[in-house]
Amino acid sequence: MSKKVLLSDSGPEISNSVYSFWRWNEIENLNVEIVSDILTYTLSLGINAFDVSPLYGNGQIEKLVGESIHKLGLKRENLVLFSKIGNKTINNEGFYQYRELNDKSIQKQVDNSLNNLQTNYLDVLIIDGFDPLMNVEQVASSLTALQIRDKIKHIGVSEFNIQQYKLLASRLSYEIVTNHFELNLLQTDALKDGRIDFLKENYSKPMAFGPLADGRILTGQDEKAVRVRNVLEILSKKYDSNIEQLAVAWIYKLGALPIIGSLSRNRILNAATADKTELSYEDWQLIYSAIK
C-alpha cells in the first residue's frame, strides 16, 4: 500500500505516488467502465491522488472520472483530485485552441472541471505551463478568490522554471504547493538547474512525470539507456527489486513523487510499490554516475 505524505507544509496529504490520465488520448472507445476499472485498481494499491485535465482523453476524462467516482460510490474526502487550467483548451470540434488566461477563462475552466468531476472543490489546481503573455496580477487575484470561496484548496504549477514560479508566488495570497516536471534517470535537468532544490527550500515536493522515461529505461537501446540499465540490473539482485522499481526508488530518494501515467498494470504496480525499496547513499550515487 502506498504511504501517505504531505505535498507541502500546508498540505494536502496524498499517497506518495499519483496516477495521471495524461496518456489516455491513446485509448479508443473510452468509457466509464474502463476508467472505473483503473480507479479501482490504483485505489487497491493505496493511490488516492489523481491527475486529470480537460485536455486528457480527448476532452472526456474529467467527465468519465466524475461518473466513475459516482458509480463506484467513492467518498470524495478519500480522494485527492488534481486538475489543470491553461491557455490551451479543446473546442467543441475536438481541436486545440489558445485563449488568454484571465479571470473569465479561469472561472469557466474551474467551473467546467467541477461540473465534470461532480464535486464542489479541487484539491490542487495546476497552472499548466507558463504563458509569457499572462497578466500575473489578474491570474493570482482570480486564483486567490477561488481559494477563498473553497472551490480550490491548493495551487500548483506544471513545467515552470524557478523565476516563473517565483513571479506567480509573489502575487499569490497562498503558497504554491508543487511543480510538475519530467524527471527520470534519463532526464535529470530539474536536478541540475535547481528546480528540485528550490522546491525543497519552499518545503514542498516536486512531482515527477515520466518516471520510467516512457519505457526507455527498460527497453531503450541508446548508449545512455543501456548504461543505466546495466547498473540497475546489477542492483536488482541486491534489493530484490526489478529495474523499474529501482528507477522510481531513485526518484523517491530525491524527495520527489512520481506521477504514474502508464496504461500497463504491471508498470503501475512497479511504480506504486517502488517506495518499499530504500536505496543506500552509495547505490543512489552509483546509479547517478551512470547517468552522467
N, C-alpha and C positions, 0 to 999 in steps of 0.2 A: 504494500500500500504506500502511495506517495505521501511523504511527510508534508506538514503544513509550515509555511514560513510567512513572515511579514514582508511584503513587497517594498515597503519603506517604513520609516519610524512612525508614520501616521496611518499605515495600513495600505491596502487591505490584507487580511490573512488569506493566503491561497495555497494550493498544492504547489510543490516545488517543480512542477512541470505544467505546461499549458498546452491544451490541444487547440490547433488552429485549422479553420476550414479554408485556408487560402488557396489550396490546390484543388478545390472541388469544382473548378471550372472544367476539369478534365472528365468529370463523371457524366455519362449520358443517362437520360431518363431519371434524373434526380428526383427523389420523392421523400415523403416524411418517414417512410419505413426505413430507408437507408440511413437517414440522419438519426432516427431513434435508435437504430442498431449501434451506431458508433458512439452515441451518447451513453448508452447502457454499458458498452464495453469499456470506455475510458473511465466512467464513474466506478466501475468494478475494480479498476487499477488505482483508485484513490485520487484521480484527477478531477478537480472540481472547478477548474478555470478554463474558460473557452473564449477564443478569439474569433469574432465574427466581423463582418463588414458588409455594407451594401454592395460592394464590388465582388464578393465571393459567390461562387456557384452561379455565375452569370446573373447576379442580382437576386437570386432566390434564397440564399442561405438564411438570412435573418428570419424570414417568414417561416421557413421549414424548421429552424431551431425552435422558434416560438411555439409552433404547432406540436413539435416533439416533446417539449417540456410539459405542455398541457396534456398531451396524450399519455405520457408516462407518469403523470401525477407527481412530478418533482417539485420539491419545496424551493421556492425562489431563494430563500435565505441560505440554502445549502450550496448555491451556485455563485460563481464569480464570473460575470459577463463583461468582456471587453468588446467594445465596438469602435468603429473608426469614422472620422469625418475628414474631408479634404476638399481640394478644389477639383478633384476628378470624380465624376459621377457617371451613372449609366442612365440613358434616357429610355423612354418607353419602347423604342425600337431595339434596345439592347446594345446601343453604341456608346462608347466613351465620349464624354464631352467635359470641357473645363468651365467652371463657374467660380467667380470670386468668392473667397471665404469671408463672409461678412455676417452681421447679426442675423439677417433674414435667412441666409442659407444655412447657418449653423443651427438655428432654431428648427428649420424644416428638416434637416438631416437627422437631428436628435429625435424629434417627434416621430419621424418615419421609423427610426430604429426601435423606439419604444413601442410603437404600434405593432410592428412586425414581430418583435420578441414577446409581445403580450406582457409587458412589465411596466412598472412605474418609474424605474430608475436603472441606470447603468452603473456598474461598479467602477469601471475605468473607461473613460472616453479618451481614445488615442487620436492625436492630430497626425494624420498620415502624410508625412513629408512636409518640409518647409517650403512655403511659397514666397519667393523673394518680393512679390508684389503685395504681400499680406499687410494689412493695417493691423499691426500688433496690438495697439491700444484697444481697438474695437473688438478684435478677436478675444483678447483677455477679458474685457468687460463682459462680453457675451458668455464666456465660459464661467466666469465668477457668478453671474446671475443664475445660470443653470445649477451651479452648486448650491447656492443659497436656497433655491427652490427644490432642492433634493432630487432633481432629475438626473444628475450625475454625482457620484460620490468622490471620484478622484480623476485627475487629469494625467495623461501620459503622452509621449510623443514617439514617433517612429522615424528612424533614419535622420535625426537631427545631429549636426555636429555640435561641438561644445559651445561655440559662440551663439549659434541659433537657439540652443537650449537656454543659455543664459539670458538672451534677449527676451524670449517669451516669459521665462520665470520672473524676470524683473518687473513685469507688468501684471502678474497674477497675484491674487489675494491668498491663494493656497498653493502649496508646493506641487511640483511635478514629481510623480512617484516612480517613473521608469522611462527608459528609452529602448525601443525595439530596433535591433540592427542584426545584420548577418554576422555570425560568429561560429566558427568551427575550426578544426585542425588545419584546414586548407585555406581558411580566410580569417586572418588574425589582425586585420587593420585596426579594429576597435581596441585591441590590446596595445598596439604601438602608438596610436595617435592620442591616447589619453582619455578616450570616452569612458572606459571601464573605471579608471581611477577617479574621474570626475564624478561618476555616479556614486562611488563609494564615499567620496568626500561629502556628498549630499545625503548619505545614509539611505540610499535606495539601491535596488538591484537591477542590473541590466537584464534584458530579456533577449535571448539569442535565437533568431530563426535560422533555419537551415543547419541544425546542429550536426547532421550526418552528411552535409555537403551534397545533398541530392543523390546519395548512394555512392558518390565518388570515392569516399574513404574505403568502402568495402570492395568496389569493383573497378575503380579508375586505373588506367594503365599509364598515365603520365608519371614522370620521374618522381615528383613530389608525393603523389598519392601512394605509389609503390613503396617509397622510402618510409613514409609514416606507417603504412600498413604492416611492413616488416617488423617495426618496433612493437606495434600493438599485438601482433601475433606472438611475439616472444613473451610479452607481459600477460597475455590472456591465460597462459598456463599458471602463472604465479597467482593471479587473482581469481581464477576460476570464473572468468567473465569473457564474453565474446567481444569482438572488435568494436562493434557499435556501442556496447555498454561502456567500454573503456574510453571511447571518443567523447561520449556525453559526460562521463565521470570527470574527464579533463576540464570540461566547461564548468561543472559544479564546483570544482576546486577553486575556480576563479571567483566564485560567488555569484555566478550568472545562472539564470533559469532558462532551460531550453523550451522553445516553442516547437511542439511536435506537429509537423504538417503532413506526415506520411499517410498514404491510404492503405499501407500494409499493416495488418495487425501485428505481425512479427516485429516490424520496426518500431511501432508504437510501444510494444511491450519492452523491447530493448531499451528504448529511451526512458520510459517511465520507471524502469527498475534499476537504472544506472546509479541512482543515489545510494544504493547498497554497496557500491564499490568505492572504497576510500583509498585513493591513490596516495602513496607516500610522497614526500617532498622530492626525493631523488628520482622517483619514476615519473612524476609530473615534468620535471626538468628534462629527463631523458626523452620524453615524447616531444617536448618543446624544441629540443636541439635538432630533432629530425625534421622540423618544420622549416628551420632557418636555411 
